């Protein structure tokens, strides 16, 4: 699925939670990661760049992938 801006939707999966969170872009995902998941800025940016982050940078394992991957 492609957003109105032509960007792919992103699925965030969090260790221990079977339901992904879906975002329409990296900016929206970043806001969620910082405010709701309370990741450090370094951990959130690592997740956006690499697609995954886990301990010791974050308290749980997180993966962020384009929808359908």
C-alpha positions in Angstrom: 0.0 0.0 0.0 1.3 3.5 -0.9 0.3 6.6 1.0 -1.0 9.8 -0.7 2.6 11.1 -0.7 3.8 8.1 -2.6 5.6 6.6 0.4 5.1 3.0 1.5 3.2 2.4 4.8 5.4 1.1 7.6 4.6 -1.7 10.1 6.2 -1.5 13.5 6.4 -4.8 15.4 7.3 -4.8 19.1 8.5 -7.8 21.0 5.7 -9.3 22.9 2.9 -7.6 21.0 1.3 -9.7 18.2 -0.4 -6.6 16.6 1.7 -4.3 14.4 1.4 -0.6 14.5 1.0 1.0 11.1 2.4 4.4 10.0 2.1 6.5 6.9 5.7 7.5 7.0 8.9 7.8 9.0 8.0 11.1 10.6 4.8 9.7 12.0 6.6 6.6 13.2 9.3 8.7 14.8 6.8 10.7 16.8 5.2 7.5 18.0 8.5 5.9 19.0 9.6 8.9 21.0 6.3 9.7 22.7 4.5 6.4 23.2 7.3 3.8 23.2 9.7 6.3 24.9 12.7 5.2 22.9 15.8 7.4 23.1 16.4 9.5 20.0 19.4 7.4 19.2 17.4 4.1 19.4 14.5 5.6 17.4 16.8 6.8 14.6 18.7 3.5 14.6 15.3 1.7 14.1 14.4 4.1 11.2 17.8 3.6 9.5 18.3 -0.2 10.1 14.8 -1.4 10.4 15.5 -3.0 13.8 16.7 -2.2 17.2 16.9 -4.1 20.5 18.7 -4.3 23.8 20.8 -2.7 25.0 19.7 0.3 22.9 16.0 -0.4 23.6 14.3 -2.3 26.4 12.5 -4.6 23.8 13.2 -5.7 20.2 11.5 -3.5 17.6 11.3 -4.0 13.8 10.1 -1.5 11.2 9.3 -2.7 7.7 7.4 -1.5 4.7 3.9 -3.0 4.6 3.9 -6.5 3.2 7.5 -7.3 4.0 
